[in-house]
Amino acid sequence: MRFADSETQRLLRSTARSYLAEAYPWQRLFRFERGEERHSGQSLGELAGLGWFGLIAPEAAGGGATLLDAAVVIEELGYAGVPSPVATANVAAYLLSGAGQEVEGLLAKLATGERLIAVSEASRRQASGGAAVVAAGGRLNGTLPLVPFAEVSASVLAPLVIDGEAALAALPLAKAELEPVELIDRRGYAHAQFRDADTSDMLVLATGAASAGLRERCDALVTAFALVELAGLMQRALELTTAHITTRQQFGQPIAKFQAARHRAAELLMQVETTRWAAYHALWRFQEDPQDTDEVWLAKHWAARAADRVFQHSHMLHGGVGVGTEHPLHLFTQGVAAFAVRGGTMSEMVARTLDSLRLTRPVEASR
């Protein structure tokens, strides 16, 4: 299927690109990288004012967009190199939308940025084999590792065990001890530790067998949105590289005149384009049938391979300029490297695909 932006998506893309270019110039991105600036109530309010946090929430809650509409905005955030909770907020909106009327007020607060909800990136396999958080006797104990944007979020959607039964619930982060963790994609991670916290404010979305399917869909959507954001990061790295080799002079002519450089640039373009279309195809399949997650794992497998080549070729073609941190290339290639490993390695994606197809895993894929 050929994907082309609809009229709505073209408007979303042009609005997002112009706003992000003005609001997040190079100097501000460097401040984020150095830890001199973090998302505040004001900056999050600006993103919320654009309607980006609840794009896929029901219309009554301020949403009404499709998953592919939301993907356009998320891709532009990657293209701009802006770390933001837009993707995780929309995953939360998607999951909460099926939880009934009791969460309508929460969805409205999520869409306006009044109450952000993070999504735990603890793997499905970890959750099924031994949950990191356990609720028993009305008390909550355990640690959720690497919760993104924990400091600006009110709750986190996470797998857990409630009185011996698997579940998926929104846990209030106000009742957790947060240990900040700095990673290269600058997403404000923290380990969230619950020590005998009461469960009165916990919102349970599913338990038992239903929670397994909901966790699978949650994991798939988190991964699909991450792939779209990765495609935006790759596209910007490609454009920076193309601009460099067409203006950088060596031996009296641009680097782009040399055949070896052209070959590397062509491969760079191929990796970027195939990653982008694989990501959109997987998200389209998921949008049509949320039970169909196979394409997400296949797209993630390919993206993990492509990201390594994009990282290497873009820095290679920049030469010494790409090694230093004064040039903005690393703001995007660091994100490329980080997003490539989020949600699992290539071998883990092979294992998940084989599991979903009920095929026997090779020995190396199960390690």
Secondary structure, 3 states (H helix, E strand, C coil): CCCCCCHHHHHHHHHHHHHHHHHCCHHHHHHHHHCCCCCCHHHHHHHHHCCCCCCCCCHHHCCCCCHHHHHHHHHHHHHHCCCCCHHHHHHHHHHHCCCCHHHHHHHHHHHCCCCCEEECCCCHHHHHHCCCEEEECCEEEEEEEEECCHHHCCEEEEEEEECCEEEEEEEEHHHCEEEEECCCCCCCEEEEEEEEEECCCCEEEEECHHHHHHHHHHHHHHHHHHHHHHHHHHHHHHHHHHHHHHHCEECCEEHHHCHHHHHHHHHHHHHHHHHHHHHHHHHHHHHHCCCCCHHHHHHHHHHHHHHHHHHHHHHHHHHHHHCCCCCCHHHHHHHHHHHHHCCCCHHHHHHHHHHHCCCCCCCHHHC
